[in-house]
Amino acid sequence: MEYVMMIAFAIGIYAIVRHTNLNWVVTKRRRYIDEFVFPRTISQRLQERYPHLNEAQTNDVVEGLRDYFHICNEAGRKMVSMPSQAVDVVWHEFILFTLQYQNFCKKAFGRFLHHMPAEAMKKPTVAQQGIKLAWKLACQHEHISPRTPHRLPRIFALDALLNIPDGFTYQLNCQRRLSTSGSSCGGYCASHIGCSSSCSSIGGCGSSSGCSSSSDGGGCGGGGD
């Protein structure tokens, strides 16, 4: 009996130490992402793609990329969809700095963060796991309730705020939008991202930039093995 108790105690100590070490690693990586200075060229490329953006707006997009990397850090090896077309552009540009990006990934995630295509939402009321995880972690990062959001997380708000022509736009109040416009165009509700169909009456919604009910939202995602 004493032997069993000693083993159980050792297992408990191991679990505590392992959990502490994991928290320390995540915190260290979070600090690295916070302090990382991105190549200035990625902002220039963004302005070439979207000439209407000023310097402050391009900086907001770069900070959106920082937000996304924080989300990926918290997600571990789970795939996280990219909710912003503008942020995806600067991510693409950063990857072109192959050695710097590789070194960044090693220190920020402990592995290479692959870029892969992913849908934002399959249907207006059906979100894939990648965008659900992006929504949940983006909300947590900015201290927003994912089920009852009072505002959109930055990475979900950027494309609409900056009038990105090919961007993905999201709205908090789909019901009000439908009642005022009388149109079913663009009805991807965050209540369907942040919770199940049983709580679809909760406020918060998003829409893809397309208006066709058969058109899927788009984006890219990082993570996975």
FITORDREN-937282 format. One line per 8 residues: number of its first residue (from 1); their letters; for each residue x, z, y of N, C-alpha, C. Coordinates in steps of 0.001 Angstrom, whole numbers, plus 500000, padded with zeros to 6 digits. Last residue first. Layout:
NUM	A	X/Z/Y/X/Z/Y/X/Z/Y | ...
END
This chain:
225	DGGGGCGG	499829/462173/519025/501129/462103/518331/501683/460694/518332 | 498537/462741/522338/498438/462348/520944/499810/462280/520320 | 499096/461347/525600/499095/462419/524623/498908/461866/523237 | 496931/459760/527969/498238/460128/527467/498103/461236/526451 | 494924/456887/528803/495110/458270/528382/496511/458505/527896 | 492955/455070/531150/494049/455189/530211/494220/456647/529861 | 489820/453371/531591/490903/454222/532010/492005/454197/530991 | 486246/452912/532087/487564/452601/531563/488608/453553/532070
217	GDSSSSCG	482851/452822/530854/483855/453227/531819/485219/452955/531247 | 481054/450002/529605/481754/451255/529400/482661/451554/530568 | 477904/448626/530221/479335/448580/530543/479964/449943/530355 | 475267/448703/529990/476003/448435/528762/477505/448432/528986 | 474305/449024/532485/474116/450138/531562/474869/449935/530263 | 476348/448020/535165/475605/447631/533974/475487/448797/533017 | 477999/448755/537162/476588/449101/537288/475791/448744/536060 | 481293/450297/537322/480373/449236/536957/478933/449701/537035
209	SSSGCGGI	482677/452576/537794/482529/451671/538923/481597/450519/538614 | 480837/455291/536280/481917/454320/536304/481668/453378/537469 | 480018/458515/537525/479651/457152/537163/480872/456282/537136 | 478923/461895/536926/479928/460904/537287/479460/459535/536899 | 477655/465091/537987/477585/463824/537300/478692/462907/537743 | 475847/467991/538314/477183/467452/538152/477125/466151/537417 | 473590/470523/537025/474084/469582/538034/475495/469134/537760 | 471898/470540/533915/472840/471179/534829/473402/470144/535785
201	SSCSSSCG	470497/469185/532068/469841/469397/533349/470742/470043/534366 | 471879/469150/529723/472012/467982/530588/471326/468141/531924 | 472243/470862/527657/472355/471413/529005/472466/470300/530023 | 472085/469462/525349/471130/470547/525527/471203/471158/526910 | 474178/467750/525229/472911/467207/525712/471888/468300/525969 | 476962/469837/526347/476209/469037/525382/474905/468559/525983 | 479264/469421/529124/478464/470183/528172/477677/469251/527281 | 480804/467723/530701/481156/469134/530627/480370/469941/529632
193	IHSACYGG	479625/465245/530468/481048/465390/530155/481350/466846/529857 | 477079/465581/531233/477278/465045/529889/478754/465041/529502 | 477458/466411/533754/476783/467357/532858/476902/466896/531414 | 478410/464206/534960/479390/465169/534494/478755/466237/533627 | 476934/461068/534231/476789/462430/534741/477796/463377/534118 | 476909/457954/535205/477699/458767/534279/477747/460196/534791 | 475347/455784/536376/474826/457110/536129/475587/457915/535119 | 475095/453022/537727/476169/453994/537829/475703/455410/537611
185	CSSGSTSL	471737/452275/538458/473134/451822/538496/474096/452994/538597 | 469141/452585/538582/469793/453243/537450/471272/452900/537407 | 467618/453268/541753/468372/452400/540853/468980/453209/539735 | 466660/454648/543851/465680/453981/542993/466335/453064/541992 | 468091/456106/545637/468412/454689/545527/467366/453923/544732 | 467050/458654/545443/467168/458047/546769/467409/456556/546685 | 467050/459227/542742/465792/459340/543466/465850/458666/544822 | 469744/458873/542043/468741/457994/541454/467443/458023/542260
177	RRQCNLQY	470896/460928/543526/471298/459553/543774/470268/458575/543244 | 469735/463149/542388/469440/462853/543786/469791/461417/544103 | 470852/462945/539814/469408/462916/539979/469026/462563/541409 | 473612/463212/540211/473055/461924/539772/471559/461842/540025 | 475748/464758/541969/474294/464852/541843/473692/463500/541498 | 478473/464107/541894/478033/465416/541428/476534/465459/541149 | 479983/461113/540691/479074/461782/541614/478650/463124/541034 | 482819/458968/540585/482018/460021/539980/481185/460697/541057
169	TFGDPINL	484409/455859/539881/483796/456793/540817/482864/457762/540089 | 487335/454214/539394/486276/454893/538665/485687/455959/539589 | 488295/451092/541075/488395/452478/540648/487199/452986/539875 | 488825/448768/542272/488625/448711/540831/488621/450109/540223 | 489026/449639/544998/488103/448562/544598/487804/448524/543101 | 488882/452837/546210/489671/451990/545318/488757/450921/544729 | 488207/454695/548279/487615/453354/548198/488472/452387/547386 | 489004/457282/548222/489955/456316/548784/489443/454875/548701
161	LADLAFIR	486911/458591/546995/487327/459023/548326/488193/457979/549020 | 486894/457302/544487/485764/457148/545405/486169/457505/546833 | 489380/458118/543442/489050/456693/543545/487906/456444/544522 | 489359/461058/543508/490247/460219/544308/489763/458789/544506 | 487883/462685/541796/487315/462343/543107/488083/461253/543845 | 489253/463340/539552/487969/462680/539362/487386/462177/540686 | 491409/464642/540614/491681/463419/539854/490392/462657/539530 | 490208/466922/541868/490840/465842/542634/490976/464550/541843
153	PLRHPTRP	486954/467789/540592/488407/467940/540604/489050/466723/541267 | 484072/468001/542706/484832/467284/541688/486298/467684/541740 | 482177/471048/543098/482857/469876/543623/483585/469208/542471 | 480902/472844/541607/480473/472766/543003/481148/471612/543728 | 479802/472522/538215/480817/472274/539256/480207/472226/540654 | 479032/473910/535657/478281/473930/536921/479245/473713/538087 | 480898/473366/533680/479475/473211/533370/478616/473172/534632 | 483400/473902/534694/483152/472565/534148/481679/472307/533846
145	SIHEHQCA	483989/475497/537711/483242/475614/536465/482970/474214/535917 | 487296/475427/538914/485930/474908/539019/485247/475115/537676 | 490081/475750/539299/489167/476900/539314/487725/476472/539607 | 491715/473644/538832/491283/473845/540218/490225/474938/540349 | 492120/473787/536105/493295/473724/536975/492934/474028/538422 | 489519/473592/535132/490250/474850/535003/491429/474911/535958 | 489056/470874/535717/488243/471920/536346/488954/473272/536282 | 490928/469722/534043/491014/469473/535485/490222/470528/536248
137	LKWALKIG	489968/470563/531557/491251/471077/532030/491456/470838/533521 | 487439/469209/531440/487547/470656/531236/488835/471210/531851 | 488166/466484/531845/487240/467169/532747/487414/468690/532652 | 489861/466025/529653/490356/465829/531023/489485/466584/532020 | 488066/466454/527572/489200/467367/527729/489790/467254/529129 | 486339/464324/528004/485817/465692/528016/486944/466690/528251 | 488042/462200/527629/487548/462432/528985/486924/463818/529094 | 488580/462552/524845/489664/462464/525829/489209/462751/527245
129	QQAVTPKK	486134/462479/523484/486866/463739/523562/487936/463717/524644 | 483735/460535/525358/484668/460761/524272/485445/462040/524513 | 480339/460967/526273/481748/461022/526664/482619/461260/525439 | 477366/459583/526896/478240/459894/525764/479702/459812/526207 | 475707/458587/528799/475495/459977/528391/476361/460377/527202 | 476595/455958/529286/476297/456848/530419/476124/458309/530036 | 479196/455628/526771/477894/455289/527334/477611/456244/528487 | 481907/456333/526712/481414/455246/525864/480083/454709/526379
121	MAEAPMHH	484047/456831/529459/482863/457268/528719/482336/456083/527929 | 486727/455829/529569/486307/457019/530312/485085/457630/529649 | 488826/454815/526880/487602/454656/527647/487283/455952/528378 | 492336/454133/527001/491225/454969/526545/490017/454754/527431 | 495674/453102/526172/494352/452839/526754/493297/453763/526166 | 498493/455287/526721/497654/454485/525824/496289/454251/526465 | 501706/456436/526980/500589/455911/527759/499788/455002/526835 | 503221/459415/525751/502897/457994/525642/501689/457642/526497
113	LFRGFAKK	505601/461542/526595/504164/461373/526804/503857/459880/526824 | 507928/462934/524420/507610/461774/525248/506097/461633/525359 | 508374/466529/524751/508222/465305/523971/507944/464161/524941 | 508172/468643/526402/508928/468833/525177/508863/467639/524249 | 507001/468368/528866/506123/468445/527699/506853/468743/526384 | 508995/468481/530823/507621/468850/531179/506736/469096/529960 | 511350/467646/529642/511319/468952/530298/509892/469421/530577 | 510602/465171/528569/511277/466156/527721/511174/467549/528319
105	CFNQYQLT	509575/463837/530804/508696/464184/529688/509311/465272/528806 | 511931/463484/532328/510819/464264/532848/509927/464745/531705 | 513378/461780/530673/513904/463116/530950/512804/464040/531475 | 511687/459533/530796/511994/460160/529513/512495/461585/529710 | 511795/458944/533505/510520/459326/532901/510743/460029/531566 | 514470/458241/533763/513950/459378/534511/512637/459877/533915 | 514545/455984/532086/515384/457144/531790/514855/458391/532495 | 512537/454247/533310/512510/454658/531901/513307/455924/531609
97	FLIFEHWV	510624/453682/535501/511893/454405/535642/512166/455065/534285 | 508176/452932/534560/509206/451887/534698/510582/452470/534984 | 506608/455172/534796/507126/454852/533470/508230/453805/533541 | 505805/454955/537448/506760/455999/537077/507391/455693/535725 | 503908/452907/537255/505142/452697/538018/506205/453724/537664 | 501895/454172/535750/502555/452962/535252/503897/452754/535949 | 501228/456143/537633/501779/456522/536328/502514/455341/535713 | 500141/454655/539652/501421/455324/539916/502050/455822/538619
89	VDVAQSPM	497822/453743/538249/498789/452794/538809/500143/453468/539041 | 496438/456080/537705/496990/455314/536586/498039/454308/537067 | 495558/456754/540209/496583/457598/539584/497225/456863/538422 | 493644/454703/540480/494766/454800/541419/495896/455625/540827 | 491820/455277/538438/492566/454023/538407/493793/454096/539311 | 491301/458332/536785/491511/457651/538067/492338/456383/537905 | 491167/459715/534370/489911/459464/535103/490063/458619/536363 | 492579/459243/531289/492912/459149/532705/491648/458813/533496
81	SVMKRGAE	492268/461568/528534/491952/460313/529218/492304/460398/530696 | 494509/463020/526389/493749/463260/527613/493518/461927/528313 | 495000/464132/523083/494932/462992/523991/494019/463306/525165 | 497034/466989/522351/495729/466338/522374/495708/465228/523409 | 499318/468456/522394/499397/467109/521819/498048/466407/521747 | 498628/470197/525309/499517/470098/524160/499592/468668/523670 | 497126/470641/527547/496452/470061/526377/497324/470021/525139 | 498848/471480/529517/497922/472454/528960/497289/471953/527665
73	NCIHFYDR	500117/469036/530005/500909/470191/529594/500015/471229/528923 | 497991/467529/530926/498628/467157/529657/499476/468300/529112 | 497562/468845/533367/496507/468815/532358/497095/468506/530978 | 499932/468253/534681/499597/469652/534400/498546/469727/533295 | 499580/465509/534893/500658/466017/534044/500459/467504/533725 | 497464/465457/536720/497276/464918/535370/498351/465435/534418 | 498670/466528/538997/497543/467225/538367/497378/466774/536916 | 500461/464453/539486/500988/465778/539160/499900/466615/538460
65	LGEVVDNT	498625/462517/540169/499440/462321/538968/500043/463653/538518 | 497744/463635/542536/496797/463481/541441/497520/463251/540118 | 499978/463308/544050/499633/464676/543657/498584/464668/542553 | 499697/460567/544369/500863/461082/543635/500608/462522/543193 | 497386/460597/545943/497353/459980/544617/498522/460475/543764 | 498314/461826/548252/497233/462456/547490/497176/461902/546070 | 500102/459901/549123/500618/461203/548684/499574/461951/547862 | 498325/457957/549895/499185/457683/548743/499801/458981/548215
57	QAENLHPY	497258/459310/552104/496397/458992/550960/497218/458671/549713 | 499415/459447/553840/498785/460687/553371/497939/460438/552130 | 499886/456716/554321/500886/457541/553640/500277/458825/553073 | 496876/454803/553549/497956/455264/554426/498871/456206/553651 | 495500/451922/551990/495877/453327/551899/496995/453665/552880 | 495116/449217/552028/494336/450008/552972/494709/451490/552960 | 496545/448011/549959/497137/448037/551312/496370/448902/552306 | 497100/448593/546911/495958/448939/547761/496438/449103/549203
49	REQLRQSI	499537/447589/546044/498323/447313/545257/497068/447539/546102 | 501240/448602/547949/501207/447159/547747/499943/446759/546978 | 500827/451294/547553/500385/450709/548816/500354/449192/548741 | 502044/451550/545045/500623/451838/545187/500071/451215/546461 | 504680/451020/545660/503965/450099/544777/502457/450306/544876 | 505224/453297/547195/505301/451973/547802/504538/450947/546971 | 505029/455283/545291/504086/455278/546419/504057/453915/547091 | 507169/454624/543685/505832/454556/543090/504759/454581/544179
41	TRPFVFED	509451/455043/545243/509012/453673/544968/507592/453615/544428 | 510153/457667/545184/509386/457194/546341/508800/455798/546097 | 509781/459501/542188/510457/458402/542894/509575/457864/544020 | 508840/462983/542630/508619/461656/542069/509394/460591/542855 | 510183/465993/541972/510084/465018/543060/509975/463622/542448 | 508812/468973/540628/509412/467656/540404/509158/466731/541599 | 507533/471385/540805/508685/471177/541673/509294/469789/541554 | 505465/471289/538908/505171/471611/540310/506298/471191/541245
33	IYRRRKTV	506896/470868/536556/505994/469818/537051/505690/470042/538528 | 508183/473371/536383/508967/472139/536484/508122/471002/537044 | 506027/475093/536070/506864/475216/537263/507690/473950/537474 | 505134/474263/533563/504235/474163/534721/505047/474215/536023 | 507274/474975/531980/506972/473549/532148/506060/473330/533351 | 507019/477755/532149/508254/477104/532584/508016/475623/532841 | 504496/478099/530971/504722/478499/532368/505967/477825/532940 | 505010/477206/528374/504005/476519/529185/504204/476831/530662
25	VWNLNTHR	506930/479135/527611/507281/477712/527639/506310/476946/528531 | 505431/481478/527736/506614/481344/528579/507006/479879/528720 | 503539/481015/525770/503113/481181/527160/504273/480992/528123 | 505246/480984/523550/504490/479786/523905/504017/479850/525348 | 506158/483637/523561/507109/482543/523749/506394/481260/524166 | 503760/484996/523029/504492/485248/524276/505453/484114/524585 | 503187/484033/520476/502249/483769/521570/502933/483958/522923 | 505398/485078/519098/505187/483628/519152/504259/483265/520311
17	VIAYIGIA	504964/487820/519389/506184/487214/519934/506006/485709/520098 | 502519/488074/518016/502621/488460/519427/503819/487790/520082 | 503228/487222/515444/502189/486504/516176/502267/486809/517665 | 505150/489166/514768/505538/487750/514849/504529/486959/515678 | 503527/491437/514677/504611/491353/515668/505043/489914/515871 | 501901/490728/512486/501326/490974/513802/502355/490859/514908 | 503768/490601/510440/503027/489391/510798/502424/489534/512190 | 504532/493277/510377/505516/492251/510709/504842/490954/511140
9	FAIMMVYE	502135/494456/509559/502717/494815/510848/503708/493759/511310 | 501865/493350/507023/500844/493077/508034/501366/493383/509435 | 504117/494496/505812/504017/493037/505935/503013/492672/507017 | 503408/497175/505925/504631/496726/506602/504598/495216/506815 | 501159/497195/504321/501019/497544/505732/502233/497074/506532 | 502315/496607/501858/501344/495683/502434/501190/495932/503924 | 503854/498910/501486/504516/497599/501574/503603/496565/502238 | 501894/500835/501223/502815/500906/502367/503513/499568/502584
1	M	500826/500000/498794/500000/500000/500000/500862/500000/501259
END
